[in-house]
Amino acid sequence: AQNSDPDVVARSGLHWHPNLAIYADGQKQEIPANIGLMGGHQPMHTHREDAAQGIIHMEFGSAVRQNDLRIGNFFTTWGKDMMGGYGTLTRMMVNGKENTEYENYHMQDGDKVELFYESSGMMMEDNTPSLMVPAPGVDPDSVDEMIVNDYSSGTDE
């Protein structure tokens, strides 16, 4: 059967695994497990066993359209602002090449997507970053805890 609709990527679903790395002021950020799995199973989600490696699972069971593959959909599911969630997004690399599609980029299987953020002066007087509040419905222990703990006591070393 000839696929006459160029917008349709797959007629009977797909299961892809792009890789996402996020750097804030040069520090790699951990991507939490179970994004998109709380209160239902979203097509783009993370699993506990490979979220730390930045693996995004894209599992669609039926027809998949181009816009379903947008990286911005993953950030919407996560409840994070892709353009400003870790400061200001200054650069996006896809498979080693600069990309300016940002949230409109259509992820492919095996893609290596790197996002580079620079803080926008969100420092408190004692030079520690201000604490960010997780989005509603997001488990704070899985999101900001990892970012905040680096600055919590300074005696862990």
ZIMO-V271888 format. One record per residue. RES is the residue in one small letter. SS is DSSP state (h for helix, s for strand, l for the rest). Layout:
# ZIMO-V271888
res->RES ss->SS
res->RES ss->SS
This chain:
# ZIMO-V271888
res->a ss->l
res->q ss->l
res->n ss->l
res->s ss->l
res->d ss->l
res->p ss->l
res->d ss->l
res->v ss->s
res->v ss->s
res->a ss->s
res->r ss->l
res->s ss->l
res->g ss->l
res->l ss->s
res->h ss->s
res->w ss->s
res->h ss->s
res->p ss->s
res->n ss->s
res->l ss->s
res->a ss->s
res->i ss->s
res->y ss->s
res->a ss->s
res->d ss->l
res->g ss->l
res->q ss->s
res->k ss->s
res->q ss->s
res->e ss->l
res->i ss->l
res->p ss->l
res->a ss->l
res->n ss->l
res->i ss->l
res->g ss->l
res->l ss->l
res->m ss->l
res->g ss->l
res->g ss->l
res->h ss->l
res->q ss->l
res->p ss->l
res->m ss->s
res->h ss->s
res->t ss->l
res->h ss->l
res->r ss->l
res->e ss->l
res->d ss->l
res->a ss->h
res->a ss->h
res->q ss->h
res->g ss->l
res->i ss->s
res->i ss->s
res->h ss->s
res->m ss->s
res->e ss->s
res->f ss->s
res->g ss->l
res->s ss->l
res->a ss->l
res->v ss->s
res->r ss->s
res->q ss->h
res->n ss->h
res->d ss->h
res->l ss->h
res->r ss->s
res->i ss->h
res->g ss->h
res->n ss->h
res->f ss->h
res->f ss->h
res->t ss->h
res->t ss->h
res->w ss->h
res->g ss->l
res->k ss->l
res->d ss->l
res->m ss->l
res->m ss->l
res->g ss->l
res->g ss->l
res->y ss->l
res->g ss->l
res->t ss->s
res->l ss->s
res->t ss->s
res->r ss->s
res->m ss->s
res->m ss->s
res->v ss->s
res->n ss->l
res->g ss->l
res->k ss->s
res->e ss->s
res->n ss->l
res->t ss->l
res->e ss->l
res->y ss->h
res->e ss->h
res->n ss->h
res->y ss->l
res->h ss->s
res->m ss->l
res->q ss->l
res->d ss->l
res->g ss->l
res->d ss->l
res->k ss->s
res->v ss->s
res->e ss->s
res->l ss->s
res->f ss->s
res->y ss->s
res->e ss->s
res->s ss->l
res->s ss->l
res->g ss->l
res->m ss->l
res->m ss->s
res->m ss->l
res->e ss->l
res->d ss->l
res->n ss->l
res->t ss->l
res->p ss->s
res->s ss->l
res->l ss->l
res->m ss->l
res->v ss->l
res->p ss->l
res->a ss->l
res->p ss->l
res->g ss->l
res->v ss->l
res->d ss->l
res->p ss->l
res->d ss->l
res->s ss->l
res->v ss->l
res->d ss->h
res->e ss->h
res->m ss->h
res->i ss->h
res->v ss->h
res->n ss->h
res->d ss->h
res->y ss->h
res->s ss->l
res->s ss->l
res->g ss->l
res->t ss->l
res->d ss->l
res->e ss->l
